[in-house]
Amino acid sequence: MSMKTAWESFRVEGGDLLDRVTKIIAQGNARSIVIKQDGRRIAEFPLTVGVVGAVFAPVLAAVGALAAVLSKCTIEVERVVPEARSNGATRSKKATTRPRGGARRQ
C-alpha cells in the first residue's frame, strides 16, 4: 500500500501549544510541524518516523520557549497517511467452503 502526505491545521493559544505538539509527536505519524503566527512562519520542525524519546527533547524545549512568547498561533502538521484504493475495491473475506461429495459431517 502506498503512502501519501496530508496537512492539518490547528489554532491554539500560547499555553496550549506545548501540549498540542507533544500529542502530535506521540501519535507518531507526523512528518513535520510548522508553527505560524499571523500567517508568518515562526518555526518548522522536521520529524523522523520511528524516532522517539530524548531526540525530541530539543524540539519540545523550543516549542516551550515559543509558547511563552506567542499568544495565538497556528500549528500545521504534515502527516503520513495510507493512500486509499483508487478503484474502490475492498478486501474480500476468505470464503469458507465445505467439502464436496455428498453427506455432511456431523
URDAFEN-V62816 format. One record per helix or strand of 2 or more residues. SS is the DSSP state (~ for helix, > for strand). FROM is the first residue (numbers start at 1). TO is the last residue. Records with the same first field share a line. If there is no record, write none. Layout:
SS: FROM-TO ; FROM-TO
//
This chain:
>: 3-13 ; 30-37 ; 40-46 ; 72-82
~: 14-27 ; 53-69
//
